[in-house]
Amino acid sequence: MSTPYLGPDAGPDAGPYIGRFAPSPTGPLHAGSLVAAVASYLDARFHGGAWLVRIEDIDEGRSVPGAAEGILALLDALGMHADGEVVWQSRRKHLYQAAAEQIEASTYPCGCNRREIADSRLGFAPDGAAIYPGTCRYGLAQGRGMRSLRLRVPDAGNDTVSFTDRFAGTVTQHLARDSGDFVLKRADGFWAYQLAVVVDDAEQGVTDVVRGADLLDSTPRQIFLQRLLGVPTPRYLHVPVVRNADGEKLSKQTGALAVTAGDEAAAVAALMQSAGFLGLDMEQAGSLDAFWRAAIPAWGKLLERRAGAALA
């Protein structure tokens, strides 16, 4: 965690840039995830920084055997080479345990199940998770055992988290109202994504997180965790989510076509069709090498346009 910090509002020349792509190995990489991968890679290369790859397999029950290796092979085939050793979350549980112990005073055991939380009728967080009603905040009910470990968020009035996203602009969330106390360790014994991603980004010295906009609403919780743990907050850029003809986010569940090694040209074509905001197409790219040569400066121009629009 000793890597110099760029800062949330610093320019690209303020310090060393470290970005990352962190796929979950629940199946082959699809076009929607590939857009996020390429965006993170382009941002790192445009800023002359490092690009890391992290396999987010902390949810081991959903990991598909061989999926991670397939993702890594595809990235390599597409010319996206990580600047350093690939990190696997499933091998870093001791780091998450240490982080949880560091903020133990802000955590508590929870005995509620999903149905009980959903039945509280408090509604859902922006990312679709049920808002926790605080049932176990002051102790487990008699006869109840611990199912999960939760993090206590500040009470209403002191729970506001705001940050500036490089694409989305200013984002504000009220944690008590919008999420409630959230899970750090799940009922199945696995560490939750929110804790793992914060610990990993800090430990790897990540200064810039570029990922899909479907994770935008998770960011305030991660920033709150960063503050509790005393680690830096990276800059964030959430790229538009790629959607199919029905307006659904491209994913394995909505029938996104998997991209596999051996059809690299088709992968680039799918990317260009899905992420038209880059302003490139296959005819302009011609080959993978030509694509990267054209895409990196195109990304820079896209950032300039976004910055100009924000000032207008």
C-alpha positions as CSV (number, residue, x, y, z in Angstrom):
1,M,0.0,0.0,0.0
2,S,3.0,2.3,-0.2
3,T,2.7,3.2,-3.9
4,P,2.5,7.0,-4.4
5,Y,-1.1,8.0,-4.7
6,L,-2.3,10.0,-7.7
7,G,-5.4,11.4,-6.0
8,P,-9.0,11.7,-7.1
9,D,-8.6,15.0,-8.8
10,A,-5.0,14.9,-9.9
11,G,-4.0,15.2,-13.6
12,P,-2.4,12.2,-15.4
13,D,1.1,13.6,-14.8
14,A,0.7,13.9,-11.0
15,G,2.2,10.5,-10.2
16,P,2.5,6.9,-11.3
17,Y,-0.6,5.5,-12.8
18,I,-1.7,2.0,-11.9
19,G,-4.8,0.6,-13.4
20,R,-6.4,-2.9,-13.4
21,F,-8.9,-5.3,-15.0
22,A,-10.6,-7.6,-12.6
23,P,-12.8,-10.2,-14.2
24,S,-14.8,-12.8,-12.4
25,P,-14.2,-16.3,-13.7
26,T,-17.9,-17.4,-13.9
27,G,-17.6,-18.2,-17.6
28,P,-15.9,-17.1,-20.8
29,L,-15.3,-13.4,-21.3
30,H,-18.2,-11.8,-23.2
31,A,-18.4,-8.6,-25.3
32,G,-19.7,-6.5,-22.4
33,S,-16.8,-7.4,-20.2
34,L,-14.4,-7.0,-23.0
35,V,-15.4,-3.4,-23.4
36,A,-14.5,-2.8,-19.7
37,A,-11.2,-4.6,-20.2
38,V,-10.2,-2.6,-23.3
39,A,-11.3,0.7,-21.7
40,S,-9.1,0.0,-18.6
41,Y,-6.2,-1.0,-20.9
42,L,-6.5,2.0,-23.1
43,D,-6.7,4.4,-20.1
44,A,-3.5,2.9,-18.6
45,R,-1.6,3.0,-21.9
46,F,-2.7,6.5,-22.8
47,H,-1.4,7.7,-19.4
48,G,1.8,5.8,-19.7
49,G,0.9,3.7,-16.7
50,A,0.8,0.1,-15.6
51,W,-2.1,-2.3,-16.3
52,L,-2.7,-5.1,-13.8
53,V,-5.0,-8.2,-14.1
54,R,-6.7,-9.6,-11.0
55,I,-8.9,-12.7,-11.1
56,E,-11.9,-12.0,-8.7
57,D,-12.6,-15.5,-7.8
58,I,-13.5,-14.8,-4.1
59,D,-16.9,-16.3,-4.8
60,E,-15.5,-19.7,-5.3
61,G,-18.9,-21.4,-5.6
62,R,-19.6,-19.5,-8.8
63,S,-16.2,-19.9,-10.4
64,V,-16.2,-22.2,-13.4
65,P,-13.1,-24.4,-13.8
66,G,-10.9,-23.3,-16.6
67,A,-12.7,-19.9,-17.0
68,A,-9.9,-17.8,-15.5
69,E,-7.3,-19.5,-17.7
70,G,-9.5,-18.9,-20.8
71,I,-9.9,-15.2,-19.9
72,L,-6.1,-14.8,-19.5
73,A,-5.4,-16.6,-22.8
74,L,-7.9,-14.3,-24.6
75,L,-6.4,-11.1,-23.2
76,D,-3.0,-12.3,-24.2
77,A,-4.2,-13.2,-27.7
78,L,-5.7,-9.8,-28.0
79,G,-2.4,-8.2,-27.2
80,M,-3.4,-7.0,-23.7
81,H,-0.5,-8.0,-21.6
82,A,-0.5,-7.4,-17.8
83,D,2.4,-5.5,-16.3
84,G,3.1,-7.9,-13.5
85,E,2.0,-11.1,-11.9
86,V,-1.7,-12.0,-12.1
87,V,-3.4,-11.9,-8.7
88,W,-6.1,-14.4,-7.6
89,Q,-8.5,-13.3,-4.8
90,S,-9.0,-16.8,-3.6
91,R,-5.3,-16.8,-2.5
92,R,-5.6,-13.6,-0.5
93,K,-8.1,-14.5,2.2
94,H,-5.6,-13.6,4.9
95,L,-5.6,-10.0,3.7
96,Y,-9.4,-9.7,3.9
97,Q,-9.3,-11.3,7.4
98,A,-6.7,-8.7,8.5
99,A,-8.8,-5.9,7.1
100,A,-11.9,-7.0,8.9
101,E,-10.0,-7.3,12.1
102,Q,-8.7,-3.7,11.6
103,I,-12.2,-2.3,11.5
104,E,-13.7,-4.8,14.0
105,A,-15.2,-2.0,16.1
106,S,-17.4,-1.0,13.1
107,T,-18.7,-4.5,12.4
108,Y,-21.2,-6.9,13.9
109,P,-22.7,-10.4,13.4
110,C,-26.0,-10.6,11.6
111,G,-28.4,-13.5,11.9
112,C,-30.9,-12.4,9.2
113,N,-31.5,-14.3,6.0
114,R,-32.3,-12.9,2.6
115,R,-36.1,-13.4,2.8
116,E,-36.3,-11.6,6.2
117,I,-34.3,-8.6,4.8
118,A,-36.5,-8.5,1.6
119,D,-39.7,-8.7,3.8
120,S,-38.6,-5.6,5.7
121,R,-40.0,-3.5,2.8
122,L,-37.3,-0.9,3.0
123,G,-36.7,-1.2,-0.7
124,F,-33.6,-1.8,-2.8
125,A,-30.3,-0.1,-3.1
126,P,-29.4,1.5,-6.5
127,D,-27.5,-1.7,-7.4
128,G,-30.6,-3.9,-6.7
129,A,-29.5,-5.3,-3.3
130,A,-32.1,-5.2,-0.6
131,I,-31.6,-2.4,2.0
132,Y,-30.7,-3.8,5.4
133,P,-33.1,-2.7,8.1
134,G,-30.6,-2.9,10.9
135,T,-32.3,-5.8,12.7
136,C,-29.1,-7.1,14.3
137,R,-27.3,-3.8,14.7
138,Y,-27.4,-3.8,18.5
139,G,-27.0,-7.6,19.0
140,L,-28.3,-10.9,17.8
141,A,-31.8,-11.9,19.0
142,Q,-32.0,-14.7,21.5
143,G,-31.6,-18.1,19.8
144,R,-30.0,-16.5,16.7
145,G,-26.6,-17.5,15.4
146,M,-24.3,-15.5,13.1
147,R,-24.9,-15.8,9.4
148,S,-22.9,-12.9,8.1
149,L,-20.6,-10.1,9.2
150,R,-21.9,-6.6,8.5
151,L,-20.3,-3.1,8.5
152,R,-22.1,-0.4,10.4
153,V,-22.6,2.7,8.2
154,P,-23.0,6.2,9.7
155,D,-26.5,7.3,10.8
156,A,-28.6,9.5,8.5
157,G,-27.1,13.0,8.3
158,N,-23.5,11.8,8.5
159,D,-23.8,9.1,5.8
160,T,-23.2,11.1,2.6
161,V,-20.5,9.9,0.2
162,S,-19.8,11.9,-2.9
163,F,-17.1,11.5,-5.6
164,T,-16.4,12.7,-9.1
165,D,-16.5,10.0,-11.7
166,R,-14.5,10.8,-14.8
167,F,-17.4,9.9,-17.1
168,A,-20.5,10.1,-14.9
169,G,-19.6,13.3,-13.1
170,T,-20.6,13.9,-9.5
171,V,-22.2,10.9,-7.8
172,T,-23.7,11.2,-4.3
173,Q,-25.2,8.4,-2.1
174,H,-26.6,8.4,1.4
175,L,-25.5,5.1,2.8
176,A,-28.0,4.8,5.7
177,R,-30.9,5.3,3.3
178,D,-29.5,3.8,0.1
179,S,-27.8,0.6,1.3
180,G,-27.9,0.2,5.1
181,D,-25.3,-1.8,6.9
182,F,-23.7,-4.0,4.3
183,V,-22.1,-7.4,4.3
184,L,-18.3,-8.0,4.6
185,K,-18.5,-11.7,5.0
186,R,-21.3,-13.8,3.6
187,A,-23.4,-16.6,5.2
188,D,-21.5,-19.1,3.0
189,G,-18.2,-18.1,4.6
190,F,-16.8,-16.2,1.6
191,W,-15.6,-12.6,1.9
192,A,-17.9,-10.1,0.1
193,Y,-16.9,-8.3,-3.0
194,Q,-17.0,-4.8,-1.4
195,L,-14.3,-5.7,1.1
196,A,-12.1,-7.8,-1.2
197,V,-12.0,-5.2,-4.0
198,V,-11.0,-2.4,-1.6
199,V,-8.3,-4.4,0.0
200,D,-6.9,-5.6,-3.3
201,D,-6.9,-2.1,-5.0
202,A,-5.1,-0.7,-2.0
203,E,-2.6,-3.5,-1.7
204,Q,-1.8,-3.3,-5.4
205,G,-1.4,0.5,-5.3
206,V,-4.2,1.0,-7.9
207,T,-4.6,4.7,-8.6
208,D,-7.3,4.5,-11.3
209,V,-10.3,2.1,-11.6
210,V,-11.9,1.9,-15.0
211,R,-14.9,-0.5,-15.1
212,G,-18.5,-0.9,-16.2
213,A,-21.2,1.5,-15.1
214,D,-23.1,-1.4,-13.5
215,L,-20.6,-1.0,-10.6
216,L,-21.1,2.8,-10.2
217,D,-23.5,2.4,-7.3
218,S,-21.1,0.1,-5.4
219,T,-18.4,2.8,-5.4
220,P,-19.7,4.9,-2.4
221,R,-19.6,1.8,-0.2
222,Q,-16.1,1.1,-1.3
223,I,-15.0,4.7,-0.6
224,F,-16.5,4.4,2.9
225,L,-14.5,1.3,3.4
226,Q,-11.4,2.9,2.1
227,R,-11.8,5.7,4.6
228,L,-12.3,3.3,7.5
229,L,-9.2,1.3,6.5
230,G,-7.1,4.5,6.0
231,V,-6.2,3.6,2.4
232,P,-6.3,6.0,-0.7
233,T,-9.3,6.4,-2.9
234,P,-8.5,5.8,-6.6
235,R,-9.9,7.9,-9.4
236,Y,-12.9,6.2,-10.9
237,L,-14.2,6.0,-14.5
238,H,-17.3,3.9,-15.3
239,V,-17.8,3.2,-18.9
240,P,-21.3,2.8,-20.4
241,V,-22.7,-0.6,-20.0
242,V,-23.0,-2.5,-23.3
243,R,-26.6,-3.5,-24.0
244,N,-28.3,-5.9,-26.5
245,A,-31.2,-5.0,-28.8
246,D,-33.7,-5.3,-26.0
247,G,-31.8,-2.8,-23.8
248,E,-30.5,-5.5,-21.5
249,K,-27.0,-5.4,-20.1
250,L,-24.8,-7.8,-22.1
251,S,-24.0,-10.7,-19.7
252,K,-24.0,-14.5,-19.6
253,Q,-27.5,-14.3,-18.3
254,T,-28.8,-12.2,-21.3
255,G,-27.2,-14.3,-23.9
256,A,-24.0,-12.3,-24.6
257,L,-21.8,-14.2,-27.1
258,A,-18.6,-15.5,-25.5
259,V,-15.4,-14.4,-27.1
260,T,-12.8,-17.1,-27.3
261,A,-9.2,-17.3,-28.3
262,G,-8.7,-18.0,-31.9
263,D,-11.2,-15.5,-33.2
264,E,-9.3,-12.3,-32.4
265,A,-10.5,-10.4,-35.4
266,A,-14.1,-11.2,-34.6
267,A,-13.5,-10.1,-31.0
268,V,-12.2,-6.7,-32.2
269,A,-15.2,-6.4,-34.5
270,A,-17.6,-7.1,-31.7
271,L,-15.9,-4.6,-29.5
272,M,-16.1,-1.9,-32.1
273,Q,-19.8,-2.5,-32.7
274,S,-20.6,-2.6,-28.9
275,A,-18.4,0.4,-27.9
276,G,-19.0,2.9,-30.7
277,F,-18.1,5.7,-28.3
278,L,-14.5,5.1,-29.2
279,G,-15.1,6.3,-32.7
280,L,-13.3,3.4,-34.4
281,D,-14.4,0.5,-36.5
282,M,-12.8,-2.6,-38.1
283,E,-12.2,-0.8,-41.4
284,Q,-10.1,1.8,-39.6
285,A,-8.3,-0.7,-37.5
286,G,-7.5,-3.4,-40.1
287,S,-5.5,-5.5,-37.8
288,L,-5.0,-5.9,-34.0
289,D,-1.7,-4.0,-34.1
290,A,-3.3,-1.2,-36.1
291,F,-6.3,-1.2,-33.8
292,W,-4.1,-0.5,-30.7
293,R,-2.1,2.2,-32.5
294,A,-5.4,3.9,-33.4
295,A,-7.3,3.2,-30.2
296,I,-4.9,4.7,-27.7
297,P,-5.0,8.3,-29.1
298,A,-8.7,7.9,-29.8
299,W,-9.2,7.2,-26.1
300,G,-7.3,10.4,-25.3
301,K,-9.6,12.4,-27.6
302,L,-12.6,10.8,-26.0
303,L,-11.3,11.9,-22.6
304,E,-10.9,15.5,-24.0
305,R,-14.4,15.5,-25.2
306,R,-15.7,14.3,-21.9
307,A,-13.7,17.0,-20.1
308,G,-14.9,19.7,-22.5
309,A,-18.5,18.7,-22.0
310,A,-18.1,18.8,-18.2
311,L,-16.8,22.4,-18.4
312,A,-19.5,23.5,-20.8
